[in-house]
Amino acid sequence: MSQSLRSRVAKVIAASAHNLLDRWEDANPVAMLEQATRELEQVSSDVRTELGVTVANRHLTQQQHVRLNQEHAALAEAIGTAIAAARDDLAKSALARQLDIEAQLPVLEGSLVQLGGDEKELSAFLEALMGKRREMQRAIQEFEASRLQARTANAPSAAKSVHTQSRVQAAEEAFDRTLTRQTGVAGLARGATLAQATHLKELGDIVRDSKINERLAALKAAQQENP
């Protein structure tokens, strides 16, 4: 995995979604959201691509390692046959090939170790980025809920013009479309869709809670084994 990609992942993970949202009050919220989510999705896409390449390379390397081991074993049998037939020339040729294979196997084994480590690292990074995405979505939901509450508390009086109200509505709809496109959670500012987003969050929490419970059970079991 390249150092530049590691740095990009670390930068995205280190960023605070709440700090970003704090600046939305003084900036264009749609532009801020687009910029942050675009960077996260691009890094995630690059990690997925590199993970796919790493998995494919590990598979090919494993295949080559198996093939060379099989050839080495077959040559050993052939060498025995050649010696029994007093064909030292054939035995020497097979032995030379065995030496070539033996020189390649440690390189392939080292590559498998490296690729296996890269695969684990990339998988962990991808999981961390997905966690960051969930964190950003939760922050957006909290921000939208507070914005909705503020609008309710400061509802415009009947004296406000229809033109002003339509401009506000258009801005909100544009913001909601951006949220839908960039986060995959539709219309977070709407009450009905807030409920849908809550249900999706609950579903994700169930999965995470299951992992937490499994880890807790494992820790308890370890303590019982080593009181």
C-alpha positions as CSV (number, residue, x, y, z in Angstrom):
1,M,0.0,0.0,0.0
2,S,1.4,3.4,-1.0
3,Q,2.4,5.9,1.7
4,S,0.4,8.6,0.0
5,L,-2.8,6.5,0.2
6,R,-2.0,5.8,3.9
7,S,-1.7,9.6,4.5
8,R,-5.0,10.3,2.7
9,V,-6.8,7.7,4.8
10,A,-5.3,9.1,8.0
11,K,-6.3,12.6,7.0
12,V,-9.9,11.6,6.4
13,I,-10.1,9.6,9.6
14,A,-8.6,12.4,11.7
15,A,-11.0,15.0,10.4
16,S,-13.8,15.9,12.8
17,A,-17.3,15.8,11.3
18,H,-18.6,18.0,14.1
19,N,-15.9,20.6,13.5
20,L,-16.8,20.6,9.9
21,L,-20.5,21.1,10.7
22,D,-19.6,24.0,13.1
23,R,-18.3,25.9,10.1
24,W,-21.5,25.4,8.1
25,E,-23.2,28.2,9.9
26,D,-20.7,30.7,8.3
27,A,-20.3,29.0,4.9
28,N,-22.3,27.3,2.2
29,P,-23.4,24.1,3.8
30,V,-24.0,22.3,0.5
31,A,-20.5,23.1,-0.8
32,M,-18.9,22.1,2.6
33,L,-20.8,18.8,2.5
34,E,-19.9,18.0,-1.1
35,Q,-16.2,18.7,-0.4
36,A,-16.0,16.5,2.7
37,T,-18.0,13.6,1.3
38,R,-16.3,13.8,-2.1
39,E,-12.9,13.4,-0.4
40,L,-14.1,10.5,1.8
41,E,-15.7,8.6,-1.1
42,Q,-12.7,9.1,-3.4
43,V,-10.3,7.8,-0.7
44,S,-12.7,4.8,-0.1
45,S,-12.8,4.1,-3.8
46,D,-9.0,4.2,-4.1
47,V,-8.7,1.8,-1.1
48,R,-11.2,-0.6,-2.6
49,T,-9.3,-0.5,-5.9
50,E,-6.0,-1.2,-4.3
51,L,-7.6,-3.9,-2.1
52,G,-8.9,-5.6,-5.3
53,V,-5.5,-5.5,-6.9
54,T,-3.8,-6.9,-3.8
55,V,-6.3,-9.8,-3.5
56,A,-5.8,-10.6,-7.2
57,N,-2.0,-10.5,-6.9
58,R,-2.1,-12.7,-3.8
59,H,-4.2,-15.2,-5.6
60,L,-1.9,-15.3,-8.6
61,T,1.1,-15.6,-6.4
62,Q,-0.5,-18.5,-4.4
63,Q,-1.2,-20.3,-7.7
64,Q,2.4,-19.9,-8.8
65,H,3.7,-21.1,-5.5
66,V,1.5,-24.2,-5.6
67,R,2.5,-24.9,-9.2
68,L,6.3,-24.6,-8.5
69,N,6.0,-26.9,-5.4
70,Q,4.1,-29.5,-7.5
71,E,6.8,-29.2,-10.2
72,H,9.6,-29.6,-7.6
73,A,7.9,-32.8,-6.3
74,A,7.5,-34.2,-9.8
75,L,11.1,-33.5,-10.6
76,A,12.2,-35.3,-7.5
77,E,10.4,-38.4,-8.7
78,A,11.8,-38.0,-12.2
79,I,15.4,-37.7,-10.8
80,G,15.0,-41.0,-9.0
81,T,13.9,-42.6,-12.2
82,A,16.8,-41.1,-14.1
83,I,19.4,-42.3,-11.6
84,A,17.9,-45.8,-11.6
85,A,18.2,-45.8,-15.4
86,A,21.8,-44.5,-15.2
87,R,20.9,-41.3,-17.0
88,D,22.9,-38.8,-15.0
89,D,22.5,-36.2,-17.8
90,L,18.7,-36.2,-17.3
91,A,19.1,-36.2,-13.5
92,K,21.4,-33.2,-13.6
93,S,19.0,-31.3,-15.9
94,A,16.1,-32.0,-13.4
95,L,18.3,-31.0,-10.5
96,A,19.2,-27.7,-12.2
97,R,15.5,-27.0,-12.6
98,Q,14.9,-27.9,-8.9
99,L,17.6,-25.3,-7.9
100,D,15.9,-22.7,-10.0
101,I,12.6,-23.4,-8.3
102,E,14.1,-23.4,-4.9
103,A,15.5,-19.9,-5.6
104,Q,12.1,-18.6,-6.5
105,L,10.0,-20.1,-3.7
106,P,11.4,-17.9,-0.9
107,V,10.7,-14.8,-3.0
108,L,7.1,-16.0,-3.6
109,E,6.7,-16.8,0.1
110,G,7.9,-13.4,1.1
111,S,5.5,-11.8,-1.4
112,L,2.6,-13.8,0.0
113,V,3.4,-12.5,3.5
114,Q,3.6,-8.9,2.2
115,L,0.4,-9.2,0.2
116,G,-1.4,-10.8,3.1
117,G,-0.3,-8.0,5.3
118,D,-1.4,-5.4,2.8
119,E,-4.8,-7.1,2.4
120,K,-5.4,-7.0,6.1
121,E,-4.3,-3.3,6.3
122,L,-6.5,-2.3,3.4
123,S,-9.5,-4.1,4.8
124,A,-9.0,-2.4,8.1
125,F,-8.7,1.0,6.5
126,L,-11.8,0.4,4.4
127,E,-13.7,-0.6,7.6
128,A,-12.4,2.6,9.3
129,L,-13.5,4.7,6.4
130,M,-17.0,3.2,6.5
131,G,-17.1,4.0,10.2
132,K,-16.1,7.5,9.4
133,R,-18.9,7.7,6.9
134,R,-21.4,6.6,9.5
135,E,-20.0,9.2,11.9
136,M,-20.5,11.9,9.3
137,Q,-24.0,10.8,8.6
138,R,-24.8,10.9,12.3
139,A,-23.4,14.4,12.6
140,I,-25.4,15.5,9.6
141,Q,-28.6,14.1,11.1
142,E,-27.9,15.9,14.4
143,F,-27.2,19.1,12.5
144,E,-30.3,18.8,10.4
145,A,-32.4,18.0,13.5
146,S,-31.1,21.1,15.3
147,R,-31.8,23.2,12.2
148,L,-35.3,21.9,11.9
149,Q,-35.9,22.6,15.6
150,A,-34.5,26.2,15.1
151,R,-36.8,26.7,12.1
152,T,-39.8,25.5,14.2
153,A,-38.9,27.8,17.1
154,N,-38.5,30.8,14.8
155,A,-41.3,30.2,12.3
156,P,-41.8,33.1,10.0
157,S,-44.8,35.3,10.6
158,A,-47.6,35.6,8.2
159,A,-46.1,38.9,7.1
160,K,-43.2,37.2,5.4
161,S,-43.5,37.3,1.7
162,V,-44.3,34.2,-0.4
163,H,-41.2,34.9,-2.4
164,T,-38.9,34.6,0.6
165,Q,-40.6,31.4,1.7
166,S,-40.1,29.8,-1.7
167,R,-36.4,30.7,-1.8
168,V,-36.0,29.1,1.6
169,Q,-37.8,26.0,0.4
170,A,-35.7,25.8,-2.7
171,A,-32.5,26.1,-0.7
172,E,-33.6,23.3,1.6
173,E,-34.6,21.0,-1.3
174,A,-31.2,21.6,-2.9
175,F,-29.5,20.8,0.4
176,D,-31.6,17.6,0.8
177,R,-30.7,16.5,-2.7
178,T,-27.1,16.9,-2.0
179,L,-27.4,14.9,1.2
180,T,-29.2,12.1,-0.7
181,R,-26.5,12.0,-3.5
182,Q,-23.5,12.3,-1.3
183,T,-24.4,10.2,1.8
184,G,-27.1,7.8,0.5
185,V,-29.5,9.0,3.3
186,A,-32.4,10.7,1.6
187,G,-34.0,14.0,2.8
188,L,-32.6,14.1,6.3
189,A,-34.4,17.4,7.0
190,R,-37.8,15.9,6.6
191,G,-39.7,14.4,9.6
192,A,-40.8,11.2,7.7
193,T,-37.4,10.6,6.3
194,L,-35.7,11.4,9.6
195,A,-37.6,8.3,10.9
196,Q,-36.3,6.3,8.0
197,A,-32.8,7.4,8.7
198,T,-33.2,6.5,12.3
199,H,-34.4,3.0,11.3
200,L,-31.3,2.6,9.1
201,K,-29.1,3.7,11.9
202,E,-30.7,1.3,14.3
203,L,-30.1,-1.5,11.8
204,G,-26.5,-0.6,11.6
205,D,-26.3,-0.4,15.4
206,I,-27.7,-3.9,15.7
207,V,-24.8,-5.2,13.6
208,R,-22.3,-3.3,15.6
209,D,-23.8,-4.3,18.9
210,S,-23.6,-7.9,17.8
211,K,-19.8,-7.5,17.2
212,I,-19.5,-5.7,20.6
213,N,-21.3,-8.5,22.4
214,E,-19.2,-11.2,20.7
215,R,-16.0,-9.4,21.8
216,L,-17.4,-8.9,25.3
217,A,-18.2,-12.6,25.6
218,A,-14.7,-13.5,24.4
219,L,-13.1,-11.2,27.0
220,K,-15.3,-12.8,29.8
221,A,-14.3,-16.2,28.6
222,A,-10.6,-15.3,28.7
223,Q,-11.0,-13.9,32.2
224,Q,-12.7,-17.1,33.4
225,E,-9.8,-19.2,31.9
226,N,-7.2,-17.0,33.5
227,P,-8.8,-15.8,36.8
